[in-house]
Amino acid sequence: MNFDPEGIQSIFETVGSSASSVGQIAKTVETLKGLFKGAHPATDADIKLALSDLTLQVANAQVANSELKFQLISLQKELAEMNAREADFN
């Protein structure tokens, strides 16, 4: 049975990237909350910048999740092929 451990490593890296993206999203949401709670109202420019950052971070998280889905599907196919080859030997 041949199995590519680099495929698993790649999945872990993508999961780390996705988790980082989600962490950044949470941080930006907190920044947005702070803009509305402060004693001094935020400017439209501050709000637009924070929303733009949030939009980018959500897009990055979506890309990371799509990459992860693709990698998991590839791993699933590889494991199915390995199981089929093993069944041929039994």
N, C-alpha and C positions, 0 to 999 in steps of 0.2 A: 504494500500500500504506500503510494507516494502522496505526501501532503505538503503543500507549500506553506511553511510557517510565516513567510513574508506577507502572505495574504491576511493572516490574523493580525500581524503587526500594523499593516496598513489600516485595518478596521479600527484598531485601538487609536491610531493617530487621528483618524476621522472623527471618532467619538470625542477625543480630546478637543479637537477643533470646534465641534458642535457645542460641547459644554462651555467652551470659552465664549462662543458667540452668544449663547443664552445668558451667560454671566454678564456680558456687556449690555445686553438688552435690559436686564434687570437694573443695572447701574444707571442706564439712561432713563428708564422709567422713574427711578428715584430722583434723578436730576430734574425731570419734568415736574414731578410732584413738588420739589423744592421751589421751582420757579413760580408756582401758583400759591405756595404757602407763606412765602417770605413777607416781611413787613414792607419791603419795597417791591412794587409790582415789576415783573419781568417785561422786557421790551419785546415787541413782536419779532425782532431779529433774533433774540435769544431763544424764543420759543420755536421759531422756524428752524434754527440751527439744530436744536435738540431733536425736533421731529425728523429732520433730514438724517441726523445720525441714527435715530431709531429705525428709520426706513432702511438704511444701508445695513444695519446690524441684523434686521429681520431677513433681508435678502441673503446675507452671508450665512445665516443659520439655515435657511431653506436650501441653499446650495450644499452645505455640509450634510444635511439630512438626505438630500437626493444622492449624494456620493455614497453615503453610508448604505442606503437602500440598494444601490447598484452593487456595492461590494458584497453585501450579504446575499443577494441573489446569486452572484457569481460563486460565492462560497457554497451556497446550497446546491448549485448545479455540480460543483466539483465533488462534493460529498456524495451526491446521488450517483455520479459516475463511478466513484470509488466503490460504493456499495454494490452497484451492478457488476463491476469487475470481480468483486469478492464473491458474489453469488455465483458467478460463472465457474469459479474454482471449487465451490462446495457441491 
